[in-house]
């Protein structure tokens, strides 16, 4: 389910991606990865509160610094689009303290591939 959901995301079929990833979450072991993947689809679908919940759930799992930075970056985008600018700023500031480069962010690449204008953030 996860791989098909990811393929749907690359094809910009975000509704189908969300459905498959939701199913994968019910039996998947890598919850942080799955919640993060569904959050990408939900940001693209402009379901910002749901994306924020998914990212917050992913952050509850044991994750490395780079993945934490990616999730915080994505949640900051969702907060910004949901007009929660203070929370967006807090997540961006926290992400910047992590060890990463913007160019290496998988989520940044997925957002750009989905047609999201990352230049706005």
QUIHUSUL-V289479 format. One line per field, one symbol per residue. phi: phi as a letter, one per 30 degrees, with the letter a starting at -180 (. if undefined). burial: b if it has 16 or more other ideal C-beta (glycine too) atoms within 10 Angstrom, else e. Layout:
phi=???
burial=???
//
This chain:
phi=.ddddddddddicdddeeddddddddbdcceddddddddedddddicdddddddddddddddbdddddddddddddddddddicdddddddddddddddabedddddeddddddjdddddc
burial=bbeebbebbeeeebeebbbbbeebbeeeeeebbbbbbbbbbbbbeebbebbbbbbebbbeeebeeebbbbbbbbbbbbbbbbebeebbeebbeebeebebeeeebebbebbeebebeeeee
//
